[in-house]
Amino acid sequence: MKADALLSPVMIVDDDDNDALLAARCLKQAGVKNPLLHFRSGADAFQFLRKFCSGESGTKRLPCLMLLDVNMSELSGFDVLLWARQQPELKPMKIFVLSGASEEHDARIAAKLGADEYLQKFPQPAAFAQLVANAVTE
């Protein structure tokens, strides 16, 4: 399925290329036609999003959804989540935290920091498709 460049992109922020590929595959299986942007670190995602907050984004569209890994070097997913939820310009963007850990503590932290969802890598396709369908916008 070809991405539709007129749709807002979906961000995948994960330092593991295999996990990012699986996330992209899950999005495709869910019928997502939005362009995908992969960032290999929290710092890279931060730099990209910072441009929206400073008005430097040009004609680029704000992502409608960010799939955010927790455990990354430099800036963790929680660091990115905390910062993103403090930025008024990023409020419309949905943030799903994806983690390989099944720690209840991490889920509570994600919720407290403003994540829209906390999901273990990788959720069942039907459940994931439903969550994503409610999050992506045209």
MITOR-386193 format. One record per residue: residue number from 1; residue in three letters; x, y, z of N, C-alpha, C in turn. Coordinates in nm, 3 decimals, decimal comma, always signed. Each point is the difference from the previous one (the first is absolute). Example, Ala and Ser with C-alpha at 12.3 -4.5 7.8 and 13.67 -1.06 7.14 Angstrom:
2
+-----+------+---------+---------+---------+---------+---------+---------+---------+---------+---------+
| pos | code |     nc1 |     nc2 |     nc3 |    cac1 |    cac2 |    cac3 |     cc1 |     cc2 |     cc3 |
+-----+------+---------+---------+---------+---------+---------+---------+---------+---------+---------+
|   1 |  ala |  +1,319 |  -0,569 |  +0,780 |  -0,089 |  +0,119 |  +0,000 |  +0,090 |  +0,120 |  +0,000 |
|   2 |  ser |  -0,035 |  +0,105 |  -0,072 |  +0,082 |  +0,119 |  +0,006 |  -0,077 |  +0,109 |  +0,073 |
+-----+------+---------+---------+---------+---------+---------+---------+---------+---------+---------+
% end
This chain:
138
+-----+------+---------+---------+---------+---------+---------+---------+---------+---------+---------+
| pos | code |     nc1 |     nc2 |     nc3 |    cac1 |    cac2 |    cac3 |     cc1 |     cc2 |     cc3 |
+-----+------+---------+---------+---------+---------+---------+---------+---------+---------+---------+
|   1 |  met |  +0,085 |  -0,117 |  +0,000 |  -0,085 |  +0,117 |  +0,000 |  +0,089 |  +0,124 |  +0,000 |
|   2 |  lys |  -0,025 |  +0,090 |  -0,092 |  +0,081 |  +0,120 |  -0,014 |  -0,046 |  +0,108 |  +0,098 |
|   3 |  ala |  +0,098 |  +0,070 |  +0,059 |  -0,032 |  +0,107 |  +0,093 |  -0,064 |  +0,118 |  -0,074 |
|   4 |  asp |  -0,090 |  +0,067 |  +0,066 |  -0,067 |  +0,117 |  -0,055 |  +0,068 |  +0,124 |  +0,057 |
|   5 |  ala |  +0,073 |  +0,072 |  -0,085 |  +0,079 |  +0,116 |  +0,045 |  -0,086 |  +0,115 |  +0,050 |
|   6 |  leu |  -0,130 |  -0,003 |  -0,025 |  -0,088 |  +0,106 |  +0,048 |  -0,040 |  -0,020 |  +0,146 |
|   7 |  leu |  +0,024 |  -0,119 |  +0,053 |  -0,035 |  -0,029 |  +0,140 |  +0,114 |  +0,040 |  +0,092 |
|   8 |  ser |  -0,035 |  +0,030 |  +0,125 |  +0,102 |  +0,028 |  +0,100 |  +0,082 |  -0,125 |  +0,025 |
|   9 |  pro |  +0,130 |  +0,016 |  +0,021 |  +0,084 |  -0,118 |  +0,019 |  -0,020 |  -0,065 |  +0,138 |
|  10 |  val |  +0,048 |  -0,122 |  +0,008 |  +0,008 |  -0,074 |  +0,125 |  +0,149 |  -0,016 |  +0,032 |
|  11 |  met |  +0,039 |  +0,034 |  +0,121 |  +0,139 |  -0,013 |  +0,044 |  +0,021 |  -0,133 |  +0,070 |
|  12 |  ile |  +0,109 |  -0,066 |  -0,033 |  +0,045 |  -0,118 |  +0,074 |  +0,134 |  +0,039 |  +0,060 |
|  13 |  val |  +0,007 |  -0,001 |  +0,133 |  +0,124 |  +0,038 |  +0,068 |  +0,050 |  -0,123 |  +0,074 |
|  14 |  asp |  +0,102 |  -0,063 |  -0,057 |  +0,052 |  -0,125 |  +0,056 |  +0,143 |  -0,019 |  -0,047 |
|  15 |  asp |  +0,090 |  -0,027 |  +0,094 |  +0,140 |  -0,018 |  -0,035 |  +0,031 |  -0,140 |  -0,053 |
|  16 |  asp |  -0,097 |  -0,088 |  +0,003 |  +0,016 |  -0,136 |  -0,054 |  -0,067 |  -0,005 |  -0,137 |
|  17 |  asp |  +0,082 |  -0,014 |  -0,104 |  -0,054 |  +0,001 |  -0,136 |  -0,100 |  -0,113 |  -0,024 |
|  18 |  asn |  +0,023 |  -0,116 |  +0,062 |  -0,094 |  -0,112 |  -0,017 |  -0,135 |  +0,032 |  +0,062 |
|  19 |  asp |  +0,001 |  +0,063 |  +0,119 |  -0,126 |  +0,038 |  +0,063 |  -0,072 |  +0,109 |  -0,080 |
|  20 |  ala |  +0,077 |  +0,092 |  -0,058 |  -0,061 |  +0,104 |  -0,083 |  -0,063 |  -0,062 |  -0,125 |
|  21 |  leu |  +0,067 |  -0,100 |  -0,056 |  -0,056 |  -0,070 |  -0,116 |  -0,128 |  -0,073 |  +0,037 |
|  22 |  leu |  -0,002 |  -0,064 |  +0,117 |  -0,121 |  -0,067 |  +0,046 |  -0,114 |  +0,099 |  +0,024 |
|  23 |  ala |  +0,034 |  +0,115 |  +0,056 |  -0,102 |  +0,104 |  +0,022 |  -0,058 |  +0,046 |  -0,133 |
|  24 |  ala |  +0,088 |  +0,021 |  -0,098 |  -0,047 |  +0,041 |  -0,133 |  -0,089 |  -0,107 |  -0,061 |
|  25 |  arg |  +0,037 |  -0,125 |  +0,019 |  -0,081 |  -0,111 |  -0,053 |  -0,137 |  -0,004 |  +0,069 |
|  26 |  cys |  -0,002 |  +0,022 |  +0,131 |  -0,128 |  +0,004 |  +0,073 |  -0,088 |  +0,113 |  -0,049 |
|  27 |  leu |  +0,060 |  +0,115 |  -0,027 |  -0,076 |  +0,113 |  -0,052 |  -0,057 |  -0,032 |  -0,138 |
|  28 |  lys |  +0,081 |  -0,063 |  -0,083 |  -0,047 |  -0,038 |  -0,134 |  -0,116 |  -0,099 |  +0,011 |
|  29 |  gln |  +0,014 |  -0,100 |  +0,088 |  -0,107 |  -0,098 |  +0,019 |  -0,127 |  +0,065 |  +0,054 |
|  30 |  ala |  +0,018 |  +0,110 |  +0,073 |  -0,115 |  +0,073 |  +0,054 |  -0,065 |  +0,090 |  -0,105 |
|  31 |  gly |  +0,057 |  +0,004 |  -0,118 |  -0,057 |  +0,080 |  -0,108 |  +0,041 |  +0,145 |  +0,000 |
|  32 |  val |  +0,104 |  +0,033 |  +0,073 |  +0,046 |  +0,139 |  +0,008 |  +0,066 |  +0,038 |  -0,132 |
|  33 |  lys |  -0,047 |  +0,110 |  -0,060 |  +0,055 |  +0,049 |  -0,126 |  +0,086 |  +0,124 |  +0,021 |
|  34 |  asn |  +0,011 |  +0,044 |  +0,124 |  +0,079 |  +0,119 |  +0,031 |  +0,148 |  -0,029 |  -0,025 |
|  35 |  pro |  +0,075 |  +0,102 |  -0,043 |  +0,144 |  -0,018 |  -0,013 |  +0,061 |  -0,032 |  +0,137 |
|  36 |  leu |  +0,105 |  -0,081 |  -0,001 |  +0,068 |  -0,038 |  +0,124 |  +0,135 |  +0,069 |  +0,008 |
|  37 |  leu |  +0,031 |  +0,051 |  +0,118 |  +0,130 |  +0,060 |  +0,027 |  +0,066 |  -0,079 |  +0,111 |
|  38 |  his |  +0,121 |  -0,050 |  -0,024 |  +0,071 |  -0,079 |  +0,102 |  +0,115 |  +0,083 |  +0,057 |
|  39 |  phe |  +0,002 |  +0,011 |  +0,131 |  +0,108 |  +0,067 |  +0,072 |  +0,067 |  -0,104 |  +0,088 |
|  40 |  arg |  +0,132 |  -0,006 |  -0,005 |  +0,076 |  -0,104 |  +0,070 |  +0,040 |  +0,040 |  +0,142 |
|  41 |  ser |  -0,041 |  +0,117 |  +0,043 |  +0,030 |  +0,041 |  +0,138 |  -0,102 |  +0,102 |  +0,048 |
|  42 |  gly |  -0,010 |  +0,009 |  +0,130 |  -0,086 |  +0,103 |  +0,058 |  +0,051 |  +0,139 |  -0,034 |
|  43 |  ala |  +0,132 |  +0,014 |  -0,008 |  +0,059 |  +0,131 |  -0,033 |  -0,038 |  +0,042 |  -0,141 |
|  44 |  asp |  +0,001 |  -0,093 |  -0,095 |  -0,039 |  +0,032 |  -0,137 |  -0,147 |  +0,040 |  -0,007 |
|  45 |  ala |  -0,085 |  -0,072 |  +0,071 |  -0,143 |  +0,033 |  +0,004 |  -0,020 |  +0,138 |  +0,063 |
|  46 |  phe |  +0,071 |  +0,027 |  +0,108 |  -0,007 |  +0,129 |  +0,067 |  +0,036 |  +0,113 |  -0,096 |
|  47 |  gln |  +0,110 |  -0,015 |  -0,073 |  +0,043 |  +0,104 |  -0,094 |  -0,104 |  +0,024 |  -0,109 |
|  48 |  phe |  -0,060 |  -0,107 |  -0,049 |  -0,104 |  +0,012 |  -0,102 |  -0,122 |  +0,074 |  +0,055 |
|  49 |  leu |  -0,047 |  -0,041 |  +0,117 |  -0,120 |  +0,061 |  +0,057 |  +0,023 |  +0,143 |  +0,047 |
|  50 |  arg |  +0,121 |  +0,029 |  +0,044 |  +0,033 |  +0,134 |  +0,046 |  -0,024 |  +0,103 |  -0,110 |
|  51 |  lys |  +0,018 |  -0,042 |  -0,126 |  -0,023 |  +0,092 |  -0,113 |  -0,146 |  +0,043 |  -0,008 |
|  52 |  phe |  -0,093 |  -0,087 |  +0,038 |  -0,142 |  +0,037 |  -0,001 |  -0,029 |  +0,102 |  +0,110 |
|  53 |  cys |  +0,070 |  -0,012 |  +0,109 |  -0,025 |  +0,091 |  +0,112 |  +0,064 |  +0,137 |  -0,021 |
|  54 |  ser |  +0,103 |  +0,006 |  -0,084 |  +0,068 |  +0,127 |  -0,023 |  -0,041 |  +0,065 |  -0,132 |
|  55 |  gly |  -0,094 |  -0,064 |  -0,071 |  -0,046 |  +0,056 |  -0,126 |  +0,094 |  -0,025 |  -0,117 |
|  56 |  glu |  +0,097 |  -0,089 |  +0,016 |  +0,099 |  -0,028 |  -0,105 |  -0,037 |  -0,119 |  -0,087 |
|  57 |  ser |  -0,122 |  -0,050 |  +0,011 |  -0,035 |  -0,123 |  -0,070 |  -0,029 |  +0,021 |  -0,149 |
|  58 |  gly |  -0,012 |  +0,124 |  -0,043 |  -0,030 |  +0,027 |  -0,140 |  -0,137 |  -0,052 |  -0,036 |
|  59 |  thr |  -0,010 |  -0,075 |  -0,106 |  -0,129 |  -0,053 |  -0,044 |  -0,025 |  -0,141 |  +0,051 |
|  60 |  lys |  +0,089 |  -0,054 |  +0,080 |  -0,019 |  -0,135 |  +0,052 |  -0,120 |  -0,003 |  +0,094 |
|  61 |  arg |  -0,070 |  -0,113 |  -0,002 |  -0,118 |  -0,018 |  +0,084 |  +0,040 |  -0,066 |  +0,132 |
|  62 |  leu |  -0,066 |  +0,042 |  +0,106 |  +0,021 |  -0,061 |  +0,130 |  -0,044 |  -0,146 |  -0,006 |
|  63 |  pro |  +0,080 |  -0,091 |  +0,050 |  -0,044 |  -0,140 |  +0,004 |  -0,127 |  -0,014 |  +0,082 |
|  64 |  cys |  -0,087 |  -0,090 |  -0,043 |  -0,124 |  -0,023 |  +0,073 |  +0,019 |  -0,104 |  +0,110 |
|  65 |  leu |  +0,106 |  -0,080 |  -0,012 |  +0,024 |  -0,108 |  +0,096 |  +0,149 |  -0,024 |  +0,011 |
|  66 |  met |  +0,046 |  -0,021 |  +0,124 |  +0,138 |  -0,040 |  +0,024 |  -0,002 |  -0,131 |  +0,076 |
|  67 |  leu |  +0,067 |  -0,101 |  -0,056 |  +0,024 |  -0,126 |  +0,070 |  +0,138 |  +0,013 |  +0,062 |
|  68 |  leu |  +0,006 |  -0,003 |  +0,131 |  +0,120 |  +0,040 |  +0,073 |  +0,053 |  -0,113 |  +0,087 |
|  69 |  asp |  +0,121 |  -0,046 |  -0,030 |  +0,066 |  -0,100 |  +0,083 |  +0,043 |  +0,066 |  +0,131 |
|  70 |  val |  +0,006 |  -0,079 |  +0,105 |  +0,040 |  +0,054 |  +0,131 |  +0,151 |  +0,002 |  +0,016 |
|  71 |  asn |  +0,064 |  -0,113 |  -0,019 |  +0,142 |  -0,015 |  +0,030 |  +0,088 |  +0,035 |  -0,120 |
|  72 |  met |  +0,051 |  +0,123 |  +0,005 |  +0,092 |  +0,047 |  -0,103 |  +0,111 |  +0,079 |  +0,068 |
|  73 |  ser |  +0,117 |  +0,004 |  -0,063 |  +0,110 |  +0,078 |  +0,056 |  -0,025 |  +0,149 |  -0,026 |
|  74 |  glu |  +0,079 |  +0,082 |  +0,058 |  -0,011 |  +0,146 |  -0,004 |  -0,128 |  +0,046 |  +0,067 |
|  75 |  leu |  -0,110 |  +0,005 |  -0,075 |  -0,130 |  +0,036 |  +0,057 |  -0,089 |  -0,123 |  -0,003 |
|  76 |  ser |  -0,054 |  -0,035 |  +0,114 |  -0,092 |  -0,115 |  +0,004 |  -0,135 |  +0,041 |  -0,058 |
|  77 |  gly |  -0,082 |  -0,099 |  -0,025 |  -0,136 |  +0,028 |  -0,045 |  -0,076 |  +0,084 |  +0,101 |
|  78 |  phe |  +0,024 |  -0,026 |  +0,128 |  -0,068 |  +0,079 |  +0,103 |  +0,045 |  +0,146 |  -0,004 |
|  79 |  asp |  +0,130 |  +0,024 |  -0,028 |  +0,049 |  +0,138 |  -0,012 |  -0,071 |  +0,072 |  -0,115 |
|  80 |  val |  -0,010 |  -0,068 |  -0,114 |  -0,066 |  +0,059 |  -0,117 |  -0,148 |  +0,024 |  +0,030 |
|  81 |  leu |  -0,065 |  -0,097 |  +0,063 |  -0,141 |  +0,013 |  +0,034 |  -0,024 |  +0,118 |  +0,093 |
|  82 |  leu |  +0,080 |  +0,012 |  +0,105 |  -0,014 |  +0,111 |  +0,095 |  +0,013 |  +0,134 |  -0,072 |
|  83 |  trp |  +0,102 |  +0,015 |  -0,081 |  +0,021 |  +0,126 |  -0,071 |  -0,115 |  +0,026 |  -0,099 |
|  84 |  ala |  -0,038 |  -0,101 |  -0,078 |  -0,103 |  +0,019 |  -0,102 |  -0,132 |  +0,044 |  +0,062 |
|  85 |  arg |  -0,036 |  -0,056 |  +0,114 |  -0,128 |  +0,035 |  +0,063 |  +0,002 |  +0,138 |  +0,064 |
|  86 |  gln |  +0,117 |  +0,062 |  +0,009 |  +0,009 |  +0,136 |  +0,051 |  -0,008 |  +0,104 |  -0,111 |
|  87 |  gln |  -0,004 |  -0,046 |  -0,125 |  -0,001 |  +0,090 |  -0,116 |  -0,142 |  +0,016 |  -0,054 |
|  88 |  pro |  -0,059 |  +0,117 |  +0,009 |  -0,136 |  +0,020 |  -0,050 |  -0,016 |  -0,036 |  -0,148 |
|  89 |  glu |  +0,104 |  +0,023 |  -0,080 |  -0,008 |  -0,027 |  -0,144 |  -0,011 |  -0,150 |  -0,030 |
|  90 |  leu |  +0,039 |  -0,083 |  +0,094 |  +0,000 |  -0,145 |  -0,022 |  -0,121 |  -0,070 |  +0,062 |
|  91 |  lys |  -0,087 |  +0,075 |  +0,066 |  -0,116 |  -0,060 |  +0,066 |  -0,086 |  -0,087 |  -0,092 |
|  92 |  pro |  -0,020 |  +0,038 |  -0,127 |  -0,086 |  -0,084 |  -0,085 |  +0,059 |  -0,137 |  -0,033 |
|  93 |  met |  +0,131 |  -0,016 |  +0,016 |  +0,066 |  -0,125 |  -0,037 |  -0,026 |  -0,107 |  +0,107 |
|  94 |  lys |  -0,047 |  -0,116 |  -0,044 |  -0,017 |  -0,114 |  +0,090 |  +0,137 |  -0,065 |  +0,023 |
|  95 |  ile |  +0,024 |  -0,048 |  +0,121 |  +0,126 |  -0,066 |  +0,032 |  -0,030 |  -0,135 |  +0,062 |
|  96 |  phe |  +0,045 |  -0,105 |  -0,067 |  -0,010 |  -0,137 |  +0,050 |  +0,139 |  -0,044 |  +0,041 |
|  97 |  val |  +0,016 |  -0,034 |  +0,125 |  +0,127 |  -0,053 |  +0,049 |  +0,001 |  -0,150 |  -0,026 |
|  98 |  leu |  +0,105 |  -0,045 |  -0,067 |  +0,020 |  -0,143 |  -0,027 |  +0,121 |  -0,046 |  +0,080 |
|  99 |  ser |  -0,017 |  -0,108 |  +0,073 |  +0,110 |  -0,049 |  +0,082 |  +0,008 |  -0,151 |  -0,007 |
| 100 |  gly |  +0,121 |  -0,049 |  +0,003 |  +0,022 |  -0,144 |  +0,005 |  -0,022 |  -0,054 |  +0,141 |
| 101 |  ala |  -0,006 |  +0,088 |  +0,097 |  -0,019 |  -0,041 |  +0,140 |  -0,149 |  -0,001 |  +0,034 |
| 102 |  ser |  -0,037 |  -0,092 |  +0,085 |  -0,140 |  -0,006 |  +0,044 |  -0,013 |  +0,054 |  +0,142 |
| 103 |  glu |  +0,076 |  +0,102 |  +0,029 |  +0,003 |  +0,058 |  +0,134 |  -0,122 |  +0,090 |  +0,022 |
| 104 |  glu |  -0,077 |  -0,030 |  +0,101 |  -0,116 |  +0,083 |  +0,036 |  +0,046 |  +0,140 |  +0,039 |
| 105 |  his |  +0,118 |  +0,008 |  +0,061 |  +0,056 |  +0,128 |  +0,041 |  +0,021 |  +0,091 |  -0,121 |
| 106 |  asp |  +0,053 |  -0,055 |  -0,109 |  +0,022 |  +0,079 |  -0,121 |  -0,132 |  +0,049 |  -0,059 |
| 107 |  ala |  -0,101 |  -0,084 |  +0,004 |  -0,131 |  +0,041 |  -0,051 |  -0,056 |  +0,116 |  +0,081 |
| 108 |  arg |  +0,018 |  -0,004 |  +0,130 |  -0,047 |  +0,111 |  +0,086 |  +0,077 |  +0,128 |  -0,030 |
| 109 |  ile |  +0,130 |  -0,011 |  -0,019 |  +0,081 |  +0,118 |  -0,032 |  -0,045 |  +0,059 |  -0,133 |
| 110 |  ala |  -0,020 |  -0,085 |  -0,100 |  -0,043 |  +0,047 |  -0,132 |  -0,133 |  +0,074 |  +0,010 |
| 111 |  ala |  -0,093 |  -0,055 |  +0,075 |  -0,130 |  +0,065 |  +0,017 |  +0,015 |  +0,133 |  +0,072 |
| 112 |  lys |  +0,082 |  +0,003 |  +0,104 |  +0,020 |  +0,123 |  +0,076 |  +0,064 |  +0,110 |  -0,086 |
| 113 |  leu |  +0,086 |  -0,041 |  -0,092 |  +0,068 |  +0,097 |  -0,086 |  -0,085 |  +0,042 |  -0,120 |
| 114 |  gly |  -0,115 |  -0,065 |  -0,020 |  -0,091 |  +0,044 |  -0,105 |  -0,008 |  -0,087 |  -0,123 |
| 115 |  ala |  +0,050 |  -0,122 |  +0,007 |  -0,011 |  -0,091 |  -0,115 |  -0,147 |  -0,033 |  -0,024 |
| 116 |  asp |  -0,037 |  -0,010 |  -0,126 |  -0,137 |  -0,038 |  -0,033 |  -0,022 |  -0,150 |  +0,018 |
| 117 |  glu |  +0,106 |  -0,077 |  -0,021 |  -0,005 |  -0,146 |  +0,016 |  +0,137 |  -0,050 |  +0,042 |
| 118 |  tyr |  +0,001 |  -0,111 |  +0,072 |  +0,123 |  -0,072 |  +0,032 |  -0,020 |  -0,142 |  -0,050 |
| 119 |  leu |  +0,083 |  -0,042 |  -0,093 |  -0,015 |  -0,130 |  -0,062 |  +0,129 |  -0,079 |  +0,009 |
| 120 |  gln |  -0,015 |  -0,129 |  +0,026 |  +0,117 |  -0,088 |  -0,007 |  +0,029 |  -0,029 |  -0,145 |
| 121 |  lys |  +0,127 |  -0,008 |  -0,033 |  +0,039 |  -0,037 |  -0,136 |  -0,033 |  -0,147 |  -0,019 |
| 122 |  phe |  -0,064 |  -0,036 |  -0,098 |  -0,088 |  +0,072 |  -0,089 |  -0,140 |  -0,051 |  +0,023 |
| 123 |  pro |  -0,097 |  +0,090 |  +0,000 |  -0,137 |  -0,038 |  +0,032 |  -0,062 |  -0,087 |  -0,110 |
| 124 |  gln |  -0,108 |  -0,066 |  +0,035 |  -0,074 |  -0,080 |  -0,097 |  -0,047 |  +0,092 |  -0,113 |
| 125 |  pro |  +0,008 |  -0,048 |  -0,126 |  -0,033 |  +0,085 |  -0,114 |  -0,138 |  +0,065 |  +0,006 |
| 126 |  ala |  -0,102 |  -0,074 |  +0,039 |  -0,136 |  +0,056 |  +0,002 |  -0,012 |  +0,111 |  +0,103 |
| 127 |  ala |  +0,053 |  -0,021 |  +0,119 |  -0,006 |  +0,102 |  +0,105 |  +0,081 |  +0,122 |  -0,040 |
| 128 |  phe |  +0,118 |  -0,023 |  -0,056 |  +0,086 |  +0,109 |  -0,044 |  -0,069 |  +0,081 |  -0,110 |
| 129 |  ala |  -0,061 |  -0,070 |  -0,095 |  -0,069 |  +0,067 |  -0,111 |  -0,108 |  +0,092 |  +0,053 |
| 130 |  gln |  -0,074 |  -0,044 |  +0,101 |  -0,107 |  +0,082 |  +0,056 |  +0,055 |  +0,126 |  +0,067 |
| 131 |  leu |  +0,107 |  -0,015 |  +0,079 |  +0,061 |  +0,114 |  +0,067 |  +0,055 |  +0,101 |  -0,101 |
| 132 |  val |  +0,068 |  -0,052 |  -0,100 |  +0,062 |  +0,086 |  -0,101 |  -0,108 |  +0,071 |  -0,083 |
| 133 |  ala |  -0,105 |  -0,071 |  -0,035 |  -0,108 |  +0,061 |  -0,079 |  -0,059 |  +0,120 |  +0,073 |
| 134 |  asn |  -0,006 |  -0,006 |  +0,131 |  -0,053 |  +0,110 |  +0,079 |  +0,100 |  +0,114 |  +0,015 |
| 135 |  ala |  +0,128 |  -0,027 |  -0,028 |  +0,105 |  +0,101 |  +0,023 |  +0,043 |  +0,073 |  -0,125 |
| 136 |  val |  +0,001 |  -0,066 |  -0,115 |  +0,048 |  +0,067 |  -0,121 |  -0,108 |  +0,090 |  -0,057 |
| 137 |  thr |  +0,045 |  +0,112 |  -0,052 |  -0,092 |  +0,097 |  -0,054 |  +0,040 |  +0,034 |  -0,143 |
| 138 |  glu |  -0,092 |  +0,054 |  -0,071 |  +0,029 |  +0,042 |  -0,137 |  +0,038 |  +0,146 |  -0,004 |
+-----+------+---------+---------+---------+---------+---------+---------+---------+---------+---------+
% end
